[in-house]
Amino acid sequence: MGRVLPLAIIMSTNTLWAHLLRKDTSVSQPSQASVPALSAHEKTSTSVRILLHDTQANVEKFSERVGQLIANVMDTKQELLDVKKAVKNEQERFSTEVYDLGKLCQLAWDRRLTICAVNRSQREIQRSLGNPAQASSVEQLSKDTSLRLDGLDKRLDALHLVSPCAKMTCMLSDSSLAAKDGL
């Protein structure tokens, strides 16, 4: 804060400071003889002191506002870092889901290829041996399997248009349907 001068020095230099610093001005009025007249230099000094005190008060208010502003900027920076971290985690989760979905699609495709290979093998055996006794039931099973695989193909095509979350749900329901049909 500001430096306080002794009362005697203030009284001798100017009347304004004496009036401002003394609390008992209404009780005892200084006489004209004890307070010398102010010179131009003393008036300028008094004005400069008042301006310095006003400037100091304004600088202190400004410092408080700057401190609040800096605190708000730091809070905002922390929030941005938190959002950045959340976005990065979500991106990693999304990439993992897409990768897992790709693996599921590959497994479904491999399954279809295996069934096609089995069907081809059965046709070759049937050609060389003739029609076995259970040929009609095997043929019906083959048709049912082909229909289901076609349905799976249509679902897989539809899955490519749906969000990753819905894709996972459809794949799980398809596999549970296939498991029920296998029983």
QUIMOUR-V325184 format. One line per field, one symbol per residue. ss: DSSP state (2 for helix, 1 for strand, 0 for the rest). psi: psi as a letter, one per 30 degrees, with the letter a starting at -180 (. if undefined). A space follows every 10 residues. Layout:
BEGIN
ss = ???
psi = ???
END
This chain:
BEGIN
ss = 0000002222 2220222222 2000000000 0000000002 2222222222 2222222222 2222222222 2222222222 2222222222 2222222222 2222222222 2222222222 2222222220 0000222222 2222222222 2222222220 0002222222 2222222222 220
psi = alkklleeee efeleeeeee fkfhffejkk lfefjlkkle eeeeeeeeee eeeeeeeeee eeeeeeeeee eeeeeeeeee eeeeeeeeee eeeeeeeeee eeeeeeeeee eeeeeeeeee eeeeeeeefa jlegeeeeee eeeeeeeeee eeeeeeeeef flleeeeeee eeeeeeeeee ef.
END
